[in-house]
Amino acid sequence: MLALALCATLAPQAHAAPRKPARPALPAAADFEFLSGARAGACSAPLAAGLAAVGAPTLRQCAWSQHVEMLYWQELPEAPSACLPLPAVAWHRLGAGAGAVLPPWGEAWTGQSMLVQADGVHQAGSVWRRPDGRWSAVLWRWRPSDRLPTRNWQAGHWGKVAQAVRAVDAGNPAQPRPPLMTAWLDATNGKPRMLGADSWRWSSGAACLDLRTAKPGQALVPLPFSRDDARLEQRSAMQVQLARRYPAAQWLRPFTLIEPAISGDRTGAKFIAVWKEGAALHGQLWIPLRDDGGIVRARISSDVAAGAGEAVRQRAALIERELTALAHAWEARHE
């Protein structure tokens, strides 16, 4: 009798189905069913081609008759970039995949979000650092229904999505936008970039460029604000002073007056010089301010391989183009 009772007790346990492992908890911004108010389903459309650069998503879920889609990357893949850190590259790629030009990644950020709308599609995304130090990302895409009652219901849930996505950047400090930065943002639009504590960095092609600024001050030789007052003797004297300051430099573009963006425009004078010193290339822009307001200076630096003659010439030409673009962006913004 005891044996029969023991067998009866163990029988249900022997036939019970094995328990599935617990599913890891999703972050609030990727909790699809809670935020959408609908059961997650498969997505019928292929993944947007522009998002392939971010990597294969851990989750891709759709609902609302394919009107809402969520992509979640639990752990962003390492980016093969020695120029910018992983979150800055992922942030740029997420924006490019969403068809949006995003502000530069902030070096001190632990997360950032975006809310964009284009071609009738609303998108909300974010990149953030997890407690274990790894980085995750999410992107929601909503194409509103044509039916007003349905669209209003969707909009209510989309508000929850936007709130959850934006929570990751709540503690980010505000980034000041001095005049030169606004010009730099315009000149580097669409490129991977990052704002650091003392420099602005971006990728242009295969080159890594680093820009540092100085407070408006005086040049080694007085420089005029007006192009009409710029003289060859001034430029020659400035080049002599630069050569004395950097005696080991190889001058690839001596101190030169830049042409305006539109030929013949009466813009302020702007000057550049490009040189190589050691294993680094440097290019500097001088922008004299009106009414003796001093000189705005911006210096771009980029490392080059030793002995790479043609690569040095190409990089010098790139730096000159980037400085010229910055000068023309300054004209458009501030003159």
N, C-alpha and C positions, 0 to 999 in steps of 0.2 A: 504493500500500500504506500509506504514512504517513497519507494522508487517511482511509482506511478505519479504521485503528487509532484515529485521533483521534475519529472519529465514534462508534466503539464505546465509547470512554472517556466521552464526554459524554452518551451516550444515557440511562443510568440517572439522571443528574442532571436531564436535561430532563423526564423523566417522574415524578420524585419529587414527592410531595404537598407543598404549602407548609407550613412548620412553624408551628404555632399559637404565639401569644405566651405566654410563661411566665406561669402564674397566680401572682399575688402570694401570698407566704407568709402563712398565717393565724396570728394570735396563738394561744398555747397554749390559752387558754380557749375558742377557737372552732374548734379542730381536731376537727371532728365525728367523722370516721371513726376517728381515733386514740383519742379518749376513749370513744366508744360501742362500739368494736369491731365496727362494722357499716358496710355501704355506705350512703351518704347517699341518700335517696329523697325524692320529693315528699310534701308533707303533704296529706292528704285533707280535713281539717277547715279551715274558714275561720279566718283570724287572729282571735284573741281581740279583741273590740271594745275592751276597755280598754287595749290596747297600741297602738291607732292614734295616740294622742297622742304616743308616742315618735317616730313617723315610720316610713316604709316601711323594713323591714329590708333590708340588703344581701344577706343569705343567710337562707333559712328551710328547714331540712332536718329530716326525720323518719326514724325506723327503729324496730326492735323491734315491727313490726306496729302502727305508729302510737302506741306507748306512750312514745316519747321524742321530744321536739321541741327544736330549737335555733333561736334567732333571734339574728342578729349584725348590729349596726349599725356599719359600718366608720367612718363619720363622722357623728356626731350632728348633726342640723340645729340651726341657731341658734334659740334660744327668744326670742320677742318679749316679753322681760321686762327692764325697767330695774331691777327690784328684786333679783333673784337671778341669779347667773351660770349659764351653760349647764349645767354638771355638776349643780348643785343642783336645777335644774328637771327634768333628765333622770332624776336619782336618784328624785325624788318620783314622776314619771310611771311609771317602771319599777316602783316599789313598788305604786302604785295599780293598774297593769295586772296585777300579780301578786296583787292582793287583799291586800297586806301594808302595814301602817303601819310605816315605817322611821324610824330615828333621823335627826335633822337631818344634812344634809351639813356636813362640816367644811371651813372656808375653806382650810385648809392641806393638805387631802387631795389626793393625786395619783391616788387610786383607792379604791374601797370595794366590798365584796361583801355579798350577802345570801343566806341559806339559810332558806327558809320551807317550811312544810307546812300545807296546809289542804284539807279535803274529799277526802282521799285522794291529793292531787297534791303531789309534791315539786318545789320550784323553787329554782334557784340562778342568781344573776345578779350582774353587776358593771358598774361604770362606771369607766373609767380614762383617763388622759391618755397619748397616744402620744408618742414621742420628738419628733415634729414639732410638738407643742403642741396638736394637735387631740384630740377626745374620742371614744371608742368605747364600746360597750356590748354585752353578751351576756346572754341569758336562756335557761336550759335548763328544760324541764318534763318530769317523769317521772310517769307513771301506772303503778304496779307491776302486773305480771301477776298473775292469780288463781292461776296454777300455781306451787307452791312452788319447784321446781328452776329454773324460768325467772326467778322473782322474785329468787332468790339470785344468779343469774348477772348479772342487771341491777344488783342492788345493788353488786356488785363494781365494775362500770364506773361506776356513779353516784358511788362514792367517789373515782374519778379526776376526775370532773367537778367535784365539790365542792372537791377540792384545787387544781385549776387555777384555778377561779373565785376562791378565797380568796387566791391568791398576790398579787393586786393590792394588797391592803391590809396586807401584812405589815409595812410600815414606818410605818404610821400611829401617831402618839402617842396614848396613852390620854386620853380626855376626862374630866376630873373632873365630878362630878355634885353640886354644892352643893344645899342644900335648895330654894332658890328655882328652880334650874334644873329639878329634878324636877317642881315644880309647873307651871313653864312648859311642859315637855314634855307634861304631861297636858292643859293648857289649849289647846295648839295642835295636838293630835293630829289627823293627817290633812291638815294644811295644808303647802304647800311652805315649807321653812324652812332656815336655815343658821346654824351657830355660827361666829362670827368671833372674832378675838383679844380684842376688847373690847366686843362687842355680839352680841345674838341677833336675827336678822332673819327675818321671815316675810311671806307674802302672805295677806291676808284679803279675799276678794272681789277688787276691783280696787285695793285699798290696799296700800301697802308700809309695813310697820311695823318699827321698830328699837327694841330694848329694851336699856337699859344699867342696870347695877346699881352699888351702892356697898356697901362693907363696913358692917356694922351700926354705927350711931352714934346720936347724940342728935338729936332734932328741935329746931326753933327754939323750940317750946313743949313742955314735958313732956306725953307722951301715955300714957294708961293701957293696960295689957294687956287688962283686962276690959271688956267692953261695958257692964257695970253701972256702971263708974266714968267712962264717957265723958260729958262735959258740953258743953252748947251754948257756954258761955263759953270753953272750951278751943278749940273749933273756930273761934269768932269771932276769938280772939287769934291762932290759927295763920294764918287768912286775912289778917289785918292784916300779919303778918310776911312772908307770901308776896308780898303786894302791894308791900311796901317792897323786897323783893329783886328783883322783876320789875316795875318801874314802867311799862314799855311793854306789859305783857300785857293781853290782853282775856280776862276770866275767863268761860269757858263752863260750867264746873261748879266753883263755889267749894268750898273744903275741906269734905268731906262724910264722914259715917260710913256705911259700906256695910252693907246688910242681909246676914245670913248666907244660905247656900245654902238651908237649910231654916228657914223662918220659926219663930222661937221658940227655936232652938238657942242654947245658952249657949256661943258661940264667943268667940275673942279679938276685940278691936276691930281694925278695919282702915279706913283712910281713903283717899280719892282726891281729886284735883283735876285739872281739865282747863283749859288755857288756850292762847291763840294769841299768838305773838310773832313778828313779821315774817311770813315765808312758811312758818312751821312751826307745827304743832300739837304740844302736849306734854300728856301725862297722867302723873301720878305716883301710885304706891301706897305707902302707909306701913303697915308691919306691926310694931306693938310686940311685943317678945318678953317672955316671962315672966321674973319675978325681975330686973327692970331689966337685961335682956340687951341693951338697945339697940333700934334701929329698923332693920328691913330695908326698903330702898327700891328701887323699880324704876320707871324712867321710860321711857315709850313716846313716840317722836317720829315724825312723819310730815309730809312736805312737802305743801303744798296750793297750788293756783293762786291768783294774786293776784286779789282781787275776787270770788271764787267764794263768795257768801254761803251758798247752800243746800248746796253741796259741803262747806263748812267745817262747817256744822251736822251733816251726815251723818257726816263723818269724826270729829267730836268725839264723836258718839253711838257710833260704832264703837270708838273708843279707850276710852270708858267701859265698853263691854261687854267688851272684851278685858281691861281691868284687873280688872273684877268677876269674870270667869272665872278669872283668875290668883289672885285672893284666895280664891275658892271651892275652887280646886284645892289651895291651901295648906292650907285647913281640912281637906280630905279626907286630905291626905298627912301633915300635921304636928300636927294638933290632935285 
